[in-house]
Amino acid sequence: MGGNLNDFIGNFVGNLGCAILLGTLAAGIGSVWLAAWLSFGVVSRYTQHMLSLAAGALLATAFLHLLPEAFEAGVEPHNLFVTLLFGLLFFFLLDKAELWHHGHEHHHGEHHHGEQDHTHAHHDAHHDDHPHHSEHAHQSHVHHAKDVPGSWTILAGDSVHCFGDGVLIASAFLVDLRLGIVAALAVLAHEVPHHMGDLVVLREGSKSRQTAVLKVSMAGAITALGGVAGFALLEQLHGILPYMLAIASSSFIYVALADLIPQLQKRLSSRETAAQIVWLVSGIALVSGVSTLAHSFAYH
């Protein structure tokens, strides 16, 4: 057992291990930092529209990139659809558990500060003539209880996706060094718009850019773990990659439809609605275009 481990470490360090490690880290974490620079720097003034962009990017990543790649692997479609369905149910339960956890903490806080709530009761009563104010306060109160909508779902899906990317990069490096470099660049390129969507989701909930970037960077670092695992267990992991892609797809679909789209379902003016649609379509087009260019570059 110890001899096999030592042999693996020696082969990993002595052959293409360093290249795989550098390539997966550059693709996994580099794409997050580039996405953060774009989201919080270049296009930060368009924060009102970034939710629409994020929804489009997540849906496009799932339906135009991950699921087609999973079906191209030759796995029985029925099995992939079952995996997708159970993935959606799993992330629904994960989100419910997160809601329950934050709701429990919030309820505990209310009990602890009961005297303060009682002190403000008469003040709230004077605002009965202002239902809009009360509704706004209630919405803010509920949003605070949830804290970070879909955060664990998006991070879990990201981790699975990044692990799969690491396996793919490792397999390319094992074929040819140049092909591995191209694969790492392709992964970096097509992950940027997707990570922009992730950062918007986490930033919307936590209100902290640093926390959002740190969380997504940690998920991106899983790419390196996938690279190491791909180097060691390439044959075994190739069989489960399509199912991993389906699970990652289910997380992105769930976050887009359960957390982002409902926030966009508001009565707006025709101009605001048009802008919302434009940003949503832009997210889809961005992921589609970058993925097409990355695959074309990798193919050539």
C-alpha distance (Angstrom), angle and dihedral (degrees) to the residues before:
residue distance angle dihedral
M1 . . .
G2 3.81 . .
G3 3.80 90.7 .
N4 3.81 92.5 53.2
L5 3.80 90.9 49.7
N6 3.80 91.9 49.3
D7 3.81 90.4 48.4
F8 3.81 90.9 51.2
I9 3.82 92.6 48.9
G10 3.80 90.5 47.6
N11 3.80 93.0 49.6
F12 3.81 92.9 44.4
V13 3.79 93.8 51.5
G14 3.79 96.0 36.7
N15 3.81 100.3 46.7
L16 3.78 127.4 28.4
G17 3.80 96.9 -32.6
C18 3.78 96.2 105.9
A19 3.80 92.0 46.5
I20 3.82 91.0 49.8
L21 3.81 91.7 47.7
L22 3.81 93.5 48.6
G23 3.79 92.9 43.8
T24 3.80 94.6 49.7
L25 3.81 93.6 45.5
A26 3.81 91.7 48.3
A27 3.80 91.4 49.5
G28 3.81 96.6 41.0
I29 3.80 102.7 41.5
G30 3.81 98.9 21.3
S31 3.80 91.1 59.3
V32 3.83 90.0 52.3
W33 3.79 93.6 51.4
L34 3.79 92.3 46.4
A35 3.81 89.6 49.0
A36 3.82 90.0 49.3
W37 3.81 91.2 51.2
L38 3.79 90.1 52.2
S39 3.81 96.5 41.7
F40 3.79 99.3 43.9
G41 3.79 99.2 27.8
V42 3.79 118.6 28.1
V43 3.82 98.7 27.8
S44 3.82 100.0 21.0
R45 3.81 92.1 113.8
Y46 3.81 88.7 64.6
T47 3.80 93.9 62.4
Q48 3.80 92.0 131.0
H49 3.79 89.6 63.2
M50 3.79 98.7 38.8
L51 3.81 93.1 87.9
S52 3.80 89.0 61.0
L53 3.81 90.4 47.5
A54 3.82 90.5 48.6
A55 3.81 93.0 50.7
G56 3.80 91.4 50.7
A57 3.81 92.7 45.7
L58 3.81 94.1 50.1
L59 3.81 94.2 46.7
A60 3.80 91.7 46.6
T61 3.81 92.0 48.5
A62 3.80 90.1 53.4
F63 3.81 100.8 41.0
L64 3.81 102.4 30.5
H65 3.80 101.9 34.8
L66 3.81 117.4 17.0
L67 3.81 102.6 36.0
P68 3.84 95.6 44.7
E69 3.81 89.0 49.6
A70 3.81 90.1 50.1
F71 3.82 93.1 49.9
E72 3.81 91.9 46.9
A73 3.81 88.9 62.7
G74 3.81 90.2 77.1
V75 3.81 96.8 -115.7
E76 3.80 119.2 148.1
P77 3.86 105.0 -86.1
H78 3.81 91.6 -139.8
N79 3.81 90.5 60.3
L80 3.80 91.9 50.5
F81 3.81 92.1 49.1
V82 3.81 89.8 50.1
T83 3.81 89.1 50.6
L84 3.81 90.2 48.7
L85 3.82 91.3 50.1
F86 3.79 94.5 48.7
G87 3.80 89.3 44.9
L88 3.81 90.4 56.7
L89 3.81 90.5 48.5
F90 3.80 91.3 47.6
F91 3.80 93.7 51.8
F92 3.81 90.2 45.1
L93 3.82 89.1 56.0
L94 3.81 90.5 44.1
D95 3.80 89.9 53.7
K96 3.81 91.0 47.2
A97 3.80 90.1 51.5
E98 3.81 89.4 50.7
L99 3.83 90.6 49.8
W100 3.80 91.0 48.9
H101 3.80 91.6 48.5
H102 3.81 94.7 50.5
G103 3.80 91.8 40.4
H104 3.83 89.8 52.8
E105 3.82 91.4 50.0
H106 3.80 91.0 47.1
H107 3.82 91.9 49.3
H108 3.80 89.5 50.9
G109 3.80 89.4 51.4
E110 3.80 90.9 51.2
H111 3.82 90.6 52.2
H112 3.80 90.9 49.0
H113 3.82 92.7 51.0
G114 3.78 95.9 38.7
E115 3.81 93.8 128.7
Q116 3.81 91.5 55.3
D117 3.79 90.9 50.4
H118 3.80 89.8 50.8
T119 3.81 90.5 50.3
H120 3.81 90.9 55.3
A121 3.80 94.8 44.9
H122 3.81 94.2 91.6
H123 3.80 90.7 45.9
D124 3.81 90.4 54.7
A125 3.77 90.7 49.0
H126 3.80 90.5 61.6
H127 3.81 89.1 60.2
D128 3.79 95.4 61.2
D129 3.79 87.7 107.0
H130 3.80 89.8 62.5
P131 3.83 108.2 63.2
H132 3.80 92.0 165.8
H133 3.80 90.7 59.0
S134 3.79 91.8 47.4
E135 3.80 91.8 48.4
H136 3.79 91.3 49.7
A137 3.81 91.1 49.8
H138 3.80 90.9 48.6
Q139 3.81 91.8 50.6
S140 3.80 90.5 49.1
H141 3.81 89.4 48.0
V142 3.82 92.4 51.8
H143 3.80 92.5 45.2
H144 3.80 90.0 52.4
A145 3.79 90.5 51.3
K146 3.78 91.1 55.8
D147 3.83 90.9 43.4
V148 3.81 100.9 179.2
P149 3.83 112.5 25.4
G150 3.78 112.9 -144.8
S151 3.79 94.3 -12.2
W152 3.80 97.7 135.6
T153 3.77 91.1 41.6
I154 3.79 93.6 52.9
L155 3.82 92.6 44.1
A156 3.80 93.0 48.4
G157 3.79 91.4 50.1
D158 3.79 90.9 45.3
S159 3.80 91.8 52.3
V160 3.80 93.2 51.4
H161 3.80 91.3 45.5
C162 3.82 93.2 47.9
F163 3.80 91.8 48.2
G164 3.80 88.9 54.7
D165 3.81 90.6 48.1
G166 3.80 89.2 53.4
V167 3.81 91.7 52.9
L168 3.81 90.4 49.9
I169 3.82 92.6 49.3
A170 3.82 91.1 48.4
S171 3.80 91.6 50.6
A172 3.82 90.0 51.7
F173 3.82 92.1 50.1
L174 3.80 90.6 50.2
V175 3.81 89.3 56.5
D176 3.80 97.3 45.6
L177 3.80 136.1 -19.3
R178 3.81 93.5 -129.8
L179 3.79 91.6 48.0
G180 3.81 89.0 52.1
I181 3.80 91.8 53.1
V182 3.80 90.7 49.1
A183 3.82 90.6 48.3
A184 3.82 91.4 51.2
L185 3.82 91.1 49.9
A186 3.81 90.7 47.1
V187 3.83 91.7 51.4
L188 3.81 90.9 47.3
A189 3.80 91.3 50.7
H190 3.78 98.5 48.6
E191 3.82 93.6 41.7
V192 3.83 94.6 58.5
P193 3.84 98.5 76.8
H194 3.80 90.5 40.9
H195 3.82 92.2 52.1
M196 3.80 89.1 47.9
G197 3.79 86.6 61.6
D198 3.82 91.6 47.4
L199 3.80 92.3 51.1
V200 3.79 91.8 50.3
V201 3.82 91.0 52.4
L202 3.82 93.3 49.9
R203 3.82 94.2 39.7
E204 3.80 90.7 52.0
G205 3.79 90.9 57.3
S206 3.80 105.7 34.6
K207 3.83 98.2 33.8
S208 3.81 87.6 -144.8
R209 3.79 120.9 110.2
Q210 3.79 93.3 -167.0
T211 3.81 92.7 53.3
A212 3.80 92.2 47.4
V213 3.82 92.9 49.5
L214 3.82 92.0 45.7
K215 3.82 93.5 51.1
V216 3.80 94.7 47.5
S217 3.83 90.6 43.8
M218 3.81 89.7 55.0
A219 3.80 89.3 52.0
G220 3.81 89.5 46.9
A221 3.80 90.1 53.2
I222 3.81 87.7 63.7
T223 3.83 84.4 76.6
A224 3.81 87.9 75.1
L225 3.80 90.4 51.2
G226 3.79 88.6 52.3
G227 3.79 89.2 50.5
V228 3.80 92.8 53.7
A229 3.80 91.5 45.5
G230 3.80 90.6 46.7
F231 3.80 90.7 53.2
A232 3.81 91.5 51.1
L233 3.82 102.8 35.5
L234 3.78 105.5 21.5
E235 3.79 97.2 141.6
Q236 3.81 94.5 46.8
L237 3.82 95.3 44.5
H238 3.79 95.5 48.8
G239 3.79 88.7 68.5
I240 3.81 94.1 58.1
L241 3.82 98.3 38.5
P242 3.84 94.2 93.3
Y243 3.81 90.4 54.2
M244 3.81 91.1 48.1
L245 3.80 89.0 52.8
A246 3.82 90.2 50.8
I247 3.82 91.4 50.7
A248 3.81 91.6 48.8
S249 3.82 89.1 48.8
S250 3.80 91.4 52.8
S251 3.82 91.2 55.1
F252 3.81 93.3 51.6
I253 3.81 92.7 45.4
Y254 3.79 91.4 48.7
V255 3.81 94.9 49.2
A256 3.81 92.2 46.7
L257 3.82 95.2 47.9
A258 3.81 100.6 33.7
D259 3.82 102.6 36.5
L260 3.79 110.5 18.7
I261 3.82 107.6 32.7
P262 3.85 93.4 50.8
Q263 3.82 88.7 55.8
L264 3.80 88.7 55.0
Q265 3.82 93.7 50.4
K266 3.79 95.8 94.0
R267 3.77 131.9 126.6
L268 3.80 103.4 -101.7
S269 3.77 137.0 164.8
S270 3.79 118.1 -89.5
R271 3.80 90.4 -105.1
E272 3.81 93.3 51.2
T273 3.80 91.2 46.0
A274 3.80 91.0 51.1
A275 3.82 90.4 50.4
Q276 3.81 89.7 49.2
I277 3.80 91.6 52.7
V278 3.81 92.0 45.9
W279 3.82 91.9 53.8
L280 3.81 91.8 45.1
V281 3.80 91.6 52.1
S282 3.82 89.5 43.5
G283 3.80 89.9 58.4
I284 3.80 90.4 51.9
A285 3.81 92.7 45.6
L286 3.80 92.7 46.8
V287 3.80 94.3 54.5
S288 3.79 92.3 41.3
G289 3.80 93.9 49.4
V290 3.80 96.2 44.6
S291 3.81 92.5 45.8
T292 3.81 91.2 49.6
L293 3.79 92.3 49.8
A294 3.81 92.4 45.7
H295 3.81 93.2 50.2
S296 3.80 91.2 45.4
F297 3.81 90.9 50.2
A298 3.80 91.8 47.6
Y299 3.82 91.7 48.2
H300 3.80 93.5 52.1
